[in-house]
């Protein structure tokens, strides 16, 4: 799970192949995405609330959602176990089963 910076919402990932967005004040699900990975390993929300990033155990890589526009991009990577977004919300780092650490620019999708 990961909380939005405003503390009003949360994202959860599950092994039932769903990502859910929750309204914490109402205690209700706001949104569900079934177009995700077999095993969701990590979810992260940027400090500015602009990005929601999802990673898992497939060759589908990392799903990067721009919250305001709804634009979704995929960054390539296999068997991702952990992700983290930089404090300034410009970079995404991932760690994978094959001991690779990769860093992407969230705005361009390019490896750094």
C-alpha positions in Angstrom: 0.0 0.0 0.0 1.0 3.6 -0.4 -0.7 6.8 0.8 -1.3 9.9 -1.3 0.5 13.0 0.1 -2.7 14.6 1.3 -3.5 11.6 3.5 -7.0 11.4 2.0 -6.4 8.5 -0.4 -4.5 5.3 -0.6 -3.4 2.8 -3.3 -3.3 -0.9 -2.6 -2.0 -3.7 -4.8 -3.1 -7.3 -4.4 -2.4 -10.8 -5.7 -5.9 -10.9 -7.0 -4.5 -8.9 -10.0 -6.1 -5.6 -8.9 -5.0 -2.2 -7.9 -7.5 -0.2 -5.8 -7.7 3.4 -4.9 -9.4 4.1 -1.6 -11.1 7.2 0.0 -9.8 7.0 3.5 -12.3 9.5 4.9 -15.3 7.5 3.7 -13.6 4.1 4.0 -14.7 3.2 0.4 -13.1 2.0 -2.8 -13.0 4.8 -5.4 -11.5 3.0 -8.3 -10.3 -0.5 -9.3 -7.9 -1.4 -12.1 -7.9 -5.0 -13.3 -5.3 -4.4 -16.1 -2.4 -5.2 -13.9 0.2 -7.9 -13.2 -0.1 -11.4 -12.0 1.7 -10.5 -8.7 1.8 -6.9 -7.7 5.0 -6.4 -5.7 5.1 -2.7 -5.2 3.0 0.5 -5.5 4.3 4.0 -5.0 2.8 7.5 -5.1 5.0 10.5 -5.8 5.3 13.2 -3.1 3.5 15.7 -5.3 0.6 13.2 -6.0 1.2 13.3 -9.8 2.4 9.7 -10.3 1.2 6.3 -9.2 3.6 3.6 -10.1 2.9 -0.2 -10.0 5.5 -3.0 -10.4 5.3 -6.8 -10.4 6.6 -10.2 -11.4 6.1 -10.2 -15.2 7.8 -9.0 -18.3 5.2 -6.2 -18.5 7.6 -4.0 -16.5 6.5 -1.0 -14.5 3.2 0.7 -15.0 3.4 4.5 -14.6 0.1 6.4 -14.2 -0.1 10.1 -14.4 -3.0 10.8 -12.1 -4.3 14.1 -13.5 -4.3 13.2 -17.2 -4.9 9.4 -16.9 -1.9 8.7 -19.2 -0.4 5.3 -18.6 3.1 4.3 -19.7 5.1 1.2 -19.3 8.8 1.1 -18.4 10.5 -2.2 -19.3 11.9 -4.4 -16.6 11.5 -8.0 -15.4 10.7 -9.3 -12.0 10.6 -6.0 -10.2 10.6 -6.3 -6.4 10.9 -2.7 -5.3 10.5 0.8 -6.5 11.0 4.3 -5.2 10.3 7.8 -6.5 12.7 10.6 -5.8 11.8 13.4 -3.4 11.4 15.9 -6.3 9.1 13.4 -8.2 11.3 13.3 -11.3 13.0 10.0 -11.1 11.9 6.4 -10.5 14.3 3.7 -9.3 13.6 0.0 -9.4 15.3 -3.2 -8.1 14.8 -6.6 -9.7 15.3 -10.3 -9.1 18.4 -10.3 -11.4 20.1 -7.7 -9.1 19.6 -4.9 -11.6 18.9 -1.3 -10.3 17.5 1.0 -13.0 16.6 4.7 -12.8 14.1 6.4 -15.1 13.1 9.9 -15.8 9.4 9.9 -15.0 8.7 12.7 -17.5 10.5 11.3 -20.5 10.5 7.5 -19.7 14.3 7.4 -20.5 16.8 5.5 -18.5 19.2 7.7 -16.6 
